[in-house]
Amino acid sequence: MKMRRRFFLTMLLSLMMILSSACSSETGGKDAGSKKSDKKEITVWSFTNEGEYAVKKYMEQNPDVKVNFQHIPGDQYQTKLRSALQTGVNAPDVFATEYGFVRKFIDYPSLENLSDVSYNADDLIGQQYEYVQAIETDSEGQVKALGYQGTPGGIYYRRDLAKQYLGTDDPAEVSELISSWDKIFEIGKRVYDESGGKVHALSNWNAIGSVQSGNVTSAWVEDGKLVIDPERMKVLDLAAQAKDMNVLAMLENWSAGMWAAMQSGDVMFFPGPTWYLQYVIKENAPETSGNWGIAHGPGSFSGGGTFYSIYSKSENKELAWDFIKFYSFDHEFLEQLAREQAYFTSNREVNAKLAPELTDEFLAGQKYFEFFNIEGEKVHPVLRTEFDGDIDTIFSNNMESFVKGNIKTKEEFLEKFKAEVKHDFPDIVVD
């Protein structure tokens, strides 16, 4: 009997130990799961991989946060983003839009209103250039997106060609020599003649169009009606004049031929925004370091830009806001971005601080932050609409035909342009 009791007691104790161990293991599993779920996490979508740098820096400062960054390249980005915002299925907490299509999304109710007292973005955007602020607000003036990138432009020029044909490569002197289209065209005609037709002043009509875009004050559509700003029509006259004077190399924009001319020195001037130096000149003419300068031209302009918004139904709004606020307004981070990535920011306070010291060897040591900070203050804000990016494309395609002679007159150009706008956007009133 004693043996039987002892056996049952031993079995009971063993069973209790097993149960205790199981409970302990189960509890430990729950704790581990709890700790895992307690780790703060957001998902960020972008059409470019540039945001990876900011994500890395943000997580270094916030080790308890995981940012899932998804780069979705190509045309599929807008389609996928629109679907996610409209259905809410797998929608990101934070997402990027670009200058060319930000107006297609900014009035969506699925974009969080950052002017709300929970964020008070209005108190922060005063640090940015006025033209950037104009892009960040919806049709009711509420901040719906924040841009970290400053994109004012200038005229990049080959220093060797400037010395040969202008007698100087000093940025201030070159700026004076190219301060109007008449001056540029006269230089272009002379350079073409003296080089035996080898060197042109500009690569194509787009060089004129990019600068002229800074003079436009009207969106393409106002009160549901197509509006053609007179400054847009001036591009036709200027392009026709430039072609007749052999100023244009007639190279396809963003083509291998254009990059080859940049490398060889067959084109003298390349108008472009801040990022043009890093992502166009350096990438396509890597052997020309030190042989470039940047000058003020016939007008101030900007080009492109990336903006981040918060999904209004996100369950992680506080963390999402912390991330995009960090990206656009954390001065320490923005200084790192500027120094390590040679990135000109949208924050005029940071740029002004760095302006006296930041130089680039590709520009022969020119203080490019100082240059762009001046231009950034001169670019005037323009309110764009959801149609502007697409109508820009229609205009550009017809400009190509006009410059190549397939469209003979301005009247024919206008007729064809208006017909295509009406076809693509039947709800827009086209006179």
N, C-alpha and C positions, 0 to 999 in steps of 0.2 A: 504493500500500500504506500509506504513511504517512497519507494522507488518510483511508483506511478505518479505520486504527487510531484516528486522532484522533476520527473520528466515533463509533466504539464507546465510546471513553473518555468522550466528552461525554455520550453517551446513558446510560452507566453512572453517571456522576456525577449526572446529572439524576434518574435513578431512585433513587439513594441519598438524594438530598435530599428527594425526594417521600416515600420510606419513612420517613426520619427525621422529617419534618414530621408524617406520619400518626401515627407512634409517639408523638411529642411531644404531638400533639393528643389521642390516645387516652389517654395517661398523664394529661394535664391533665384530661380528662373524668372519669377514675377518681378523681383527687384531689378534683375538685369534688364528685363524687357521695359520696365518702368524707366530705368535710367536711359535706355536707348531712345524711348519715345520722348523723354524730357529734353533731349538735345534739340535745340531750335533749328529749324530748317525752312528754307524757301527755294523756290524754283524760279530761275531767270531765263527768259528767252531773248535771243538777239539774232539779227540777220548778219552780224559780223562777229568775228572772234576777238575784237579789241577788248571787250569787257572782261576777258579772262584775267587780265592784269589787275583790274579793280577787285575782282572776286578774290584773287589770291591775297592781295593786301588787306582786304576786309576780314578775311578769315584768320589772317595772322594776328590782327588786332582783337578778333573775337573768336577764340578757339572753341567756344561752346556752340558755335553756329556752323551749320553746313549750308553752303550755297550751291545748288545744283544748276550749273550753267549749261544751257543748251544752245548751240550754234546751229541755226537752221538756214542754210544758204539758198540763194536763188529765188526764183519767183514763187516757190511754194510757201515762202514765209508769210506773206500777206494773207494768202488763202487759209493757211493753217491757223494763223492768229485770229482772223475774223471768225472762223468756225468756233474756235475755243471760247472767244469772248461772247459770242451769241448763244452758244449752247451751255457753256459752263463746264463742258466735259474736258477734263485734264487741263484746265486753264492755268497758266503760270501765275505766280504771285506778282512778278515784275516782268515787264516786257519792253523791248526797244522799238522805236519807230524812227524813220529817217525823214529828213527835211522834205524829200520829194513826195512822201505819202502820209506824213503825220496828220495832215488835215482830214484824211479819210477816216481816221479813228478818233480824233480828239473830242468830238461831240457825242461819242457813244456813252450811254449811262454806265457802261461797264468799266469806265475809267474813273478812278477815285478822284474826288474833288480835293485837291491839295491846298486850296484856299481855306478849307474848313479849319476851325479853331484847334482841331486835333493836330494839325500840321503847321498852319500859319506860314505856308510857303511864300506868301506875299511879302513877308518880312525879310525873307532871304534873297529873293531874286533881284533885289536892288544891287547886289554885288555883281550882277551880270550885265553884259552889254545890252542896250535897249533892243537891238534887233533880235537877240536871243529871247528876251522876255516876250516879244510879240508872237513868237512861234509857240511858246509854252502855254498860252491861254486859249480857251475855247471861245465860241462865238458870244458867250455871255461874260467873258472876262475872267473866268475861273481858271486857276492854274491846274492843268491836267497832266503835264509832262515836265520833266526837268532835263536840261541839256548840260553836259559837262564839257562840251567841246566848243571852242571858239574857231570860226572859219572865215575871218576876213581875208581878202585877197590882195595880191600885188603882182607886179610884172617881174617874173624871174628872167634873167638875161645872162647870156654867155659873156664872161668878162673878156675873153680873147677877142671876140667880135666887136665888143664895145670899144676896146683899145684901138683896134684896127680901123674901124669906120667912124667912131665918134671922137676918138682922141683921148678918151678917159673911160675908166671903169668904176669911178667913184660913184656910189649910190646916189648921193645928193645931186651931183652933176648930171647923172643919167636921168634922174627923176625930172629935172628941169627940161632936158632935151626931149622927153617923151610925154610931156604934160597934156598933149592934145592929140586927137586922131590925125589932124593935118600934119603935125610934126612927125608922127610915126610913119605916116604914108610917104612923106618926103624922104625920110630916112630909108624906108623900104625900097622906094624907086631907085635911089642912089646906090644902095647896097646891091641891088639886083644887077644894075648896070656895071658897077665896078667889079663885081665878082664874076662877070660873064654869065649871069643867070644861075649861078650855083647857090647863092645865099638869098634867102627871103627873110623878111622881117617877122612874119607870122605864119603859123602852120596851116591855118584854115579860118573860115568865117567864125567858127565857135570861139576863137580868141577874142573877136570883137563882141560877140553875143554875151560872153560871160561877164565882161566889164560893163556893157550896157545894161545888163540885168540890174545893176545897182542903182540905175536911174529910174527904174519903173516904180510908180507910186500906186498903181491900181491892180487889184487882183484880176484874173481873167474873167471872173463872173461876179457881178454885183446885182443884187435883187433879182436873181434868176435870169439875168441878161448878159450876153457876151460883151465884154469890154476890151477894146484893143488900145492899150496905152500907146500914145505917140512915140514913146521911147523904144517900143518894140519895133515899130515900123522904120525907125531910123537905122536899125540893123540892116535892112535891105539896101538902103542907099549907101551906107558905109561899106558893106560887103561888095557891092557892085563897083564902087570906086576903088576899093583895095584890089580887086581882081584886075581891073583895067590898068592899074599902075604896077602890076606884078609884085604886089606886096604879099600875096598869099601863095604858099607853097602848094596849096590844093591837096593836102594830105588828108586821108580819112582820119576822123577824130578817134583817139584811143586805138590807133593802129600800130602795127610793127614799123610801118614807114615813118610814123611820127616819132617813135622811140629811136629809130636809127638816126633821124635828123637831130634829135636831142643829143645823141652821143657824138655824132660826127661834126656838128657845128654848122649844119646847113640851114638852120633857123635860129634867128637872133633872140626873139622875145617869146615867152610862154606865160600868159596870164594864168594865175591859179590861186586857190585858197591856201591856207596854212598847211593842210595835209598833203598838198601837191609835192612839197619838197621831200617828205619822208616816203610817200607811197608811189610817187610817179618818177621824179627825177633820180632819186637815189637807186630805185629799183631798176630803172631802164637805162640809166647812163652812169653806172657805178665807177667808171674810170675817169670821170670828169670832176672829181672832188677838188674843191678849191677854185674851180673855174666858173663859179656862178655868183651872181649878186641878185639882190631884189630891190626894186625901185617902185615909187609911186607913179601911177599912170594917169590916163585921162579921167578916171573916176574911181570912187570907192565901191567895193562890192563884196559879197560873201558867197560861199558855195558849200552846200551840204550841211551835215550836222546830224548827230544822233541824240535821241531823247528817250528817257525812261519814264514809264507810268506804272501805277499800281492797279491791279484788278480789283474792282469795287466789291466783289464777293469773296475776296481772299480771306482765309482764316488767320492769316499771319500779317495783317496790315502794319502792325507796330514794327515788326522786324523788317518788312519790305520798305517802310518809310526810312528806317535807320540806314538801310543799304543805299537807297538812292540819294538820301541827304549826304551821306558819306561821299558818294561819287561826285557830287556837284559842289559841295560846300566845305568839306573837310580840308582846310588849308594845308595841313601837313601832307596828306595824301596827294593833293593836287600838285604840290611842289615836287613830290617824288615822281609823279606822272610826267611833269614837265622836264625834269632833269634826266630821268632814266629812259623815257620814251620819246623825248623831244616833242612833247605834245603841248600845243597851245590850248589853254583851257578857256572856258566861258566866263571864268571868274576874274573880273578886272582887277580886283585887289591882289590876288596872287600874281597875276601877270605883271602888274605894276611893280611889285616887289622884285620880281626876277628880271625885269627888263634891262637894268643896268649891267647885268653880269652874264646872261645866257647868250652864247654865241654858237655858231655851227661851222665846222671846218669845211663843209661842202660849200658854204657861202664865203669862204676865205676869212672866217672869223667875224663876219658881220653880226651885229646884235639883232637877231631876227625877232626876238620877243619885243624889243623896243619898237621895231618897225610895225609889227602887227597890232601892238597895243594902240598905236596912233590910228591905224586903219580901223580897228574895231570900234573906236569912238566915233568914227566918221560914217560908218554904214548906217543908213536910216532904216527903221523898221517898216516892214510891209506885211499887211494882213493877207494871207493866202487862203484859198478855199480848197475843198476836197477835190475840185476839178483841175486845179492848177498843174499838178504833175503830169497828168495825161494830156492836157492841152499844150503844155510845154513840148511834149514829144511830137504832137501833131505839127506844131509850129516849126520845130527843128527839122523834121522830115521834109517839109515843104521848102525850108530854107536850103537844104541840100540840093533839091531839084532846081531851085532858083539860081543858086550860084553855079551849078553845072550847066545852066542854059536850057534845061528841060521845061522850066517855066519862064516865059519870056518877059513878062511885065509885072508890075506891082498889082495891077488890076486883076490879072489872071491869078496871081498868088492869093490875093484876098478872096476871090471867088472860090478857089479850090479849098483854101483853109477853112472858110466858113462852112462850106458844104460838108467837110469831114467832121467838124465840130458838131454840126447839126445831126449828122448820121450817128455819131457815137453817143451824143447826149441830146436826145430828142426833146427833153423837158427844158433845155436851155433856150431862151429866146435869142434868135440870131437874126439881126437886121441885114 
